[in-house]
Amino acid sequence: MDPSVTLFGPVDTYLAPYIAYVMLVLIVVNMAARAFEFGQIKEQAAEGAETIGRNPLRVATNFLLVVGAFYYLTVSRHAGMIISVLVLGVFLTDLFEFESRKVEARQGWDVERPWGAIGASLVAFLYITYQALFFVVAPYWDLIV
């Protein structure tokens, strides 16, 4: 990012250097919240499909991931665009996976893990980790490139 250009003024001064790390923490918390939510959904499905609800922590981390990804887009165009697409993919798969769990509960089937959301969040996690921890591989990358 060009230090002379800031879209959000003081926010960019304090947050821009650390946004990749913030996104990394958010995606890890989101994955943990998804695992916790799955346990809740299994318990709720035993009581009936009408009792199944979303976990507020996972919903909040999804929202913060989307907002963070769009902010990252203002800081770094290339990496921000990729992270935005990946995070929107996580958001959409979470929506559809939740509805799938409700259908499984209504039909009386065993509730499966949200494999699509797990896969999407894993891909997002890998790319965000690559962006946040690039300094680890940078010396080797510079030797090759």
ChimeraX commands (.cxc) that place a marker at each C-alpha (Angstrom):
marker #1 position 0.00,0.00,0.00 radius 0.5
marker #1 position 1.17,3.47,-0.82 radius 0.5
marker #1 position 1.50,5.25,2.55 radius 0.5
marker #1 position 0.48,8.59,1.05 radius 0.5
marker #1 position -2.91,7.22,-0.06 radius 0.5
marker #1 position -5.37,6.32,2.67 radius 0.5
marker #1 position -9.05,5.81,2.14 radius 0.5
marker #1 position -10.06,5.70,5.80 radius 0.5
marker #1 position -7.47,8.07,7.27 radius 0.5
marker #1 position -6.51,7.17,10.85 radius 0.5
marker #1 position -8.08,3.71,10.56 radius 0.5
marker #1 position -5.62,2.90,7.78 radius 0.5
marker #1 position -2.75,4.17,9.89 radius 0.5
marker #1 position -3.46,1.73,12.71 radius 0.5
marker #1 position -5.23,-1.21,11.05 radius 0.5
marker #1 position -3.76,-1.53,7.55 radius 0.5
marker #1 position -0.40,-3.03,8.61 radius 0.5
marker #1 position -2.18,-5.71,10.66 radius 0.5
marker #1 position -5.25,-6.53,8.56 radius 0.5
marker #1 position -3.80,-9.83,7.32 radius 0.5
marker #1 position -3.27,-10.97,10.92 radius 0.5
marker #1 position -6.77,-9.80,11.88 radius 0.5
marker #1 position -8.21,-11.81,9.00 radius 0.5
marker #1 position -6.18,-14.85,10.06 radius 0.5
marker #1 position -7.56,-14.66,13.60 radius 0.5
marker #1 position -11.09,-14.16,12.29 radius 0.5
marker #1 position -10.98,-17.19,10.00 radius 0.5
marker #1 position -9.62,-19.39,12.80 radius 0.5
marker #1 position -12.35,-18.20,15.18 radius 0.5
marker #1 position -14.91,-18.75,12.41 radius 0.5
marker #1 position -13.74,-22.33,11.91 radius 0.5
marker #1 position -13.90,-23.01,15.65 radius 0.5
marker #1 position -17.36,-21.44,15.85 radius 0.5
marker #1 position -18.49,-23.64,12.95 radius 0.5
marker #1 position -17.36,-26.75,14.82 radius 0.5
marker #1 position -19.16,-25.58,17.96 radius 0.5
marker #1 position -22.29,-24.78,15.93 radius 0.5
marker #1 position -22.30,-28.25,14.41 radius 0.5
marker #1 position -22.43,-29.76,17.89 radius 0.5
marker #1 position -25.35,-27.48,18.74 radius 0.5
marker #1 position -27.18,-28.37,15.56 radius 0.5
marker #1 position -26.82,-32.09,16.26 radius 0.5
marker #1 position -28.39,-31.59,19.69 radius 0.5
marker #1 position -31.13,-29.35,18.31 radius 0.5
marker #1 position -31.93,-31.75,15.46 radius 0.5
marker #1 position -32.81,-34.43,18.00 radius 0.5
marker #1 position -35.50,-32.07,19.32 radius 0.5
marker #1 position -36.86,-31.19,15.87 radius 0.5
marker #1 position -36.03,-29.10,12.82 radius 0.5
marker #1 position -37.87,-26.05,14.17 radius 0.5
marker #1 position -35.44,-25.73,17.08 radius 0.5
marker #1 position -32.34,-25.50,14.87 radius 0.5
marker #1 position -30.78,-22.06,15.03 radius 0.5
marker #1 position -27.63,-20.30,13.97 radius 0.5
marker #1 position -24.75,-19.75,16.36 radius 0.5
marker #1 position -24.34,-16.00,16.98 radius 0.5
marker #1 position -20.54,-16.31,17.17 radius 0.5
marker #1 position -20.33,-17.89,13.71 radius 0.5
marker #1 position -22.73,-15.33,12.26 radius 0.5
marker #1 position -20.69,-12.50,13.80 radius 0.5
marker #1 position -17.39,-13.88,12.52 radius 0.5
marker #1 position -18.90,-14.34,9.05 radius 0.5
marker #1 position -19.99,-10.70,9.08 radius 0.5
marker #1 position -16.60,-9.52,10.33 radius 0.5
marker #1 position -14.82,-11.66,7.73 radius 0.5
marker #1 position -16.83,-10.08,4.92 radius 0.5
marker #1 position -16.25,-6.55,6.25 radius 0.5
marker #1 position -12.56,-7.32,6.84 radius 0.5
marker #1 position -12.17,-8.75,3.35 radius 0.5
marker #1 position -13.69,-5.64,1.79 radius 0.5
marker #1 position -11.42,-3.47,3.92 radius 0.5
marker #1 position -8.44,-5.60,2.85 radius 0.5
marker #1 position -9.48,-4.82,-0.72 radius 0.5
marker #1 position -8.89,-1.12,-0.04 radius 0.5
marker #1 position -5.45,-1.87,1.41 radius 0.5
marker #1 position -4.17,-4.38,-1.15 radius 0.5
marker #1 position -6.10,-4.77,-4.38 radius 0.5
marker #1 position -4.81,-8.12,-5.57 radius 0.5
marker #1 position -4.75,-10.01,-2.28 radius 0.5
marker #1 position -7.92,-8.23,-1.15 radius 0.5
marker #1 position -9.84,-9.34,-4.23 radius 0.5
marker #1 position -8.81,-12.96,-3.76 radius 0.5
marker #1 position -9.63,-12.91,-0.06 radius 0.5
marker #1 position -12.97,-11.20,-0.76 radius 0.5
marker #1 position -13.97,-13.90,-3.23 radius 0.5
marker #1 position -12.90,-16.66,-0.87 radius 0.5
marker #1 position -14.69,-15.12,2.12 radius 0.5
marker #1 position -17.86,-14.57,0.10 radius 0.5
marker #1 position -17.63,-18.23,-0.86 radius 0.5
marker #1 position -17.44,-19.16,2.83 radius 0.5
marker #1 position -20.42,-16.92,3.55 radius 0.5
marker #1 position -22.57,-18.45,0.80 radius 0.5
marker #1 position -21.68,-22.04,1.65 radius 0.5
marker #1 position -22.54,-21.34,5.28 radius 0.5
marker #1 position -25.99,-20.17,4.22 radius 0.5
marker #1 position -26.67,-23.25,2.12 radius 0.5
marker #1 position -25.12,-25.69,4.57 radius 0.5
marker #1 position -27.32,-24.39,7.37 radius 0.5
marker #1 position -30.42,-24.91,5.27 radius 0.5
marker #1 position -29.19,-28.41,4.38 radius 0.5
marker #1 position -28.95,-29.28,8.07 radius 0.5
marker #1 position -32.55,-28.16,8.55 radius 0.5
marker #1 position -33.69,-30.33,5.63 radius 0.5
marker #1 position -31.84,-33.32,7.06 radius 0.5
marker #1 position -33.52,-32.77,10.42 radius 0.5
marker #1 position -36.97,-32.47,8.81 radius 0.5
marker #1 position -36.46,-35.69,6.86 radius 0.5
marker #1 position -35.20,-37.51,9.94 radius 0.5
marker #1 position -31.78,-38.21,8.42 radius 0.5
marker #1 position -28.50,-38.13,10.28 radius 0.5
marker #1 position -27.09,-34.61,10.41 radius 0.5
marker #1 position -23.88,-34.45,8.37 radius 0.5
marker #1 position -20.95,-32.15,8.86 radius 0.5
marker #1 position -21.05,-29.01,6.67 radius 0.5
marker #1 position -18.38,-30.30,4.27 radius 0.5
marker #1 position -18.82,-27.50,1.73 radius 0.5
marker #1 position -18.36,-24.79,4.36 radius 0.5
marker #1 position -15.43,-26.65,5.89 radius 0.5
marker #1 position -13.75,-26.90,2.49 radius 0.5
marker #1 position -14.40,-23.26,1.61 radius 0.5
marker #1 position -13.11,-22.03,4.97 radius 0.5
marker #1 position -10.03,-24.25,4.66 radius 0.5
marker #1 position -9.16,-22.75,1.27 radius 0.5
marker #1 position -9.71,-19.23,2.67 radius 0.5
marker #1 position -7.61,-20.13,5.72 radius 0.5
marker #1 position -4.74,-21.35,3.54 radius 0.5
marker #1 position -4.66,-18.20,1.42 radius 0.5
marker #1 position -5.03,-15.84,4.37 radius 0.5
marker #1 position -2.24,-17.73,6.17 radius 0.5
marker #1 position -0.08,-17.39,3.06 radius 0.5
marker #1 position -0.70,-13.62,2.99 radius 0.5
marker #1 position -0.18,-13.12,6.72 radius 0.5
marker #1 position 2.89,-15.31,7.08 radius 0.5
marker #1 position 4.59,-14.61,3.74 radius 0.5
marker #1 position 7.58,-13.18,5.60 radius 0.5
marker #1 position 8.43,-16.76,6.61 radius 0.5
marker #1 position 8.83,-17.94,3.01 radius 0.5
marker #1 position 9.98,-14.60,1.55 radius 0.5
marker #1 position 13.73,-15.37,1.69 radius 0.5
marker #1 position 13.21,-18.64,-0.20 radius 0.5
marker #1 position 10.78,-17.00,-2.58 radius 0.5
marker #1 position 13.34,-14.31,-3.41 radius 0.5
marker #1 position 15.92,-16.99,-4.22 radius 0.5
marker #1 position 13.59,-18.58,-6.75 radius 0.5
marker #1 position 12.00,-15.52,-8.28 radius 0.5
marker link #1:1,2 radius 0.2
marker link #1:2,3 radius 0.2
marker link #1:3,4 radius 0.2
marker link #1:4,5 radius 0.2
marker link #1:5,6 radius 0.2
marker link #1:6,7 radius 0.2
marker link #1:7,8 radius 0.2
marker link #1:8,9 radius 0.2
marker link #1:9,10 radius 0.2
marker link #1:10,11 radius 0.2
marker link #1:11,12 radius 0.2
marker link #1:12,13 radius 0.2
marker link #1:13,14 radius 0.2
marker link #1:14,15 radius 0.2
marker link #1:15,16 radius 0.2
marker link #1:16,17 radius 0.2
marker link #1:17,18 radius 0.2
marker link #1:18,19 radius 0.2
marker link #1:19,20 radius 0.2
marker link #1:20,21 radius 0.2
marker link #1:21,22 radius 0.2
marker link #1:22,23 radius 0.2
marker link #1:23,24 radius 0.2
marker link #1:24,25 radius 0.2
marker link #1:25,26 radius 0.2
marker link #1:26,27 radius 0.2
marker link #1:27,28 radius 0.2
marker link #1:28,29 radius 0.2
marker link #1:29,30 radius 0.2
marker link #1:30,31 radius 0.2
marker link #1:31,32 radius 0.2
marker link #1:32,33 radius 0.2
marker link #1:33,34 radius 0.2
marker link #1:34,35 radius 0.2
marker link #1:35,36 radius 0.2
marker link #1:36,37 radius 0.2
marker link #1:37,38 radius 0.2
marker link #1:38,39 radius 0.2
marker link #1:39,40 radius 0.2
marker link #1:40,41 radius 0.2
marker link #1:41,42 radius 0.2
marker link #1:42,43 radius 0.2
marker link #1:43,44 radius 0.2
marker link #1:44,45 radius 0.2
marker link #1:45,46 radius 0.2
marker link #1:46,47 radius 0.2
marker link #1:47,48 radius 0.2
marker link #1:48,49 radius 0.2
marker link #1:49,50 radius 0.2
marker link #1:50,51 radius 0.2
marker link #1:51,52 radius 0.2
marker link #1:52,53 radius 0.2
marker link #1:53,54 radius 0.2
marker link #1:54,55 radius 0.2
marker link #1:55,56 radius 0.2
marker link #1:56,57 radius 0.2
marker link #1:57,58 radius 0.2
marker link #1:58,59 radius 0.2
marker link #1:59,60 radius 0.2
marker link #1:60,61 radius 0.2
marker link #1:61,62 radius 0.2
marker link #1:62,63 radius 0.2
marker link #1:63,64 radius 0.2
marker link #1:64,65 radius 0.2
marker link #1:65,66 radius 0.2
marker link #1:66,67 radius 0.2
marker link #1:67,68 radius 0.2
marker link #1:68,69 radius 0.2
marker link #1:69,70 radius 0.2
marker link #1:70,71 radius 0.2
marker link #1:71,72 radius 0.2
marker link #1:72,73 radius 0.2
marker link #1:73,74 radius 0.2
marker link #1:74,75 radius 0.2
marker link #1:75,76 radius 0.2
marker link #1:76,77 radius 0.2
marker link #1:77,78 radius 0.2
marker link #1:78,79 radius 0.2
marker link #1:79,80 radius 0.2
marker link #1:80,81 radius 0.2
marker link #1:81,82 radius 0.2
marker link #1:82,83 radius 0.2
marker link #1:83,84 radius 0.2
marker link #1:84,85 radius 0.2
marker link #1:85,86 radius 0.2
marker link #1:86,87 radius 0.2
marker link #1:87,88 radius 0.2
marker link #1:88,89 radius 0.2
marker link #1:89,90 radius 0.2
marker link #1:90,91 radius 0.2
marker link #1:91,92 radius 0.2
marker link #1:92,93 radius 0.2
marker link #1:93,94 radius 0.2
marker link #1:94,95 radius 0.2
marker link #1:95,96 radius 0.2
marker link #1:96,97 radius 0.2
marker link #1:97,98 radius 0.2
marker link #1:98,99 radius 0.2
marker link #1:99,100 radius 0.2
marker link #1:100,101 radius 0.2
marker link #1:101,102 radius 0.2
marker link #1:102,103 radius 0.2
marker link #1:103,104 radius 0.2
marker link #1:104,105 radius 0.2
marker link #1:105,106 radius 0.2
marker link #1:106,107 radius 0.2
marker link #1:107,108 radius 0.2
marker link #1:108,109 radius 0.2
marker link #1:109,110 radius 0.2
marker link #1:110,111 radius 0.2
marker link #1:111,112 radius 0.2
marker link #1:112,113 radius 0.2
marker link #1:113,114 radius 0.2
marker link #1:114,115 radius 0.2
marker link #1:115,116 radius 0.2
marker link #1:116,117 radius 0.2
marker link #1:117,118 radius 0.2
marker link #1:118,119 radius 0.2
marker link #1:119,120 radius 0.2
marker link #1:120,121 radius 0.2
marker link #1:121,122 radius 0.2
marker link #1:122,123 radius 0.2
marker link #1:123,124 radius 0.2
marker link #1:124,125 radius 0.2
marker link #1:125,126 radius 0.2
marker link #1:126,127 radius 0.2
marker link #1:127,128 radius 0.2
marker link #1:128,129 radius 0.2
marker link #1:129,130 radius 0.2
marker link #1:130,131 radius 0.2
marker link #1:131,132 radius 0.2
marker link #1:132,133 radius 0.2
marker link #1:133,134 radius 0.2
marker link #1:134,135 radius 0.2
marker link #1:135,136 radius 0.2
marker link #1:136,137 radius 0.2
marker link #1:137,138 radius 0.2
marker link #1:138,139 radius 0.2
marker link #1:139,140 radius 0.2
marker link #1:140,141 radius 0.2
marker link #1:141,142 radius 0.2
marker link #1:142,143 radius 0.2
marker link #1:143,144 radius 0.2
marker link #1:144,145 radius 0.2
view
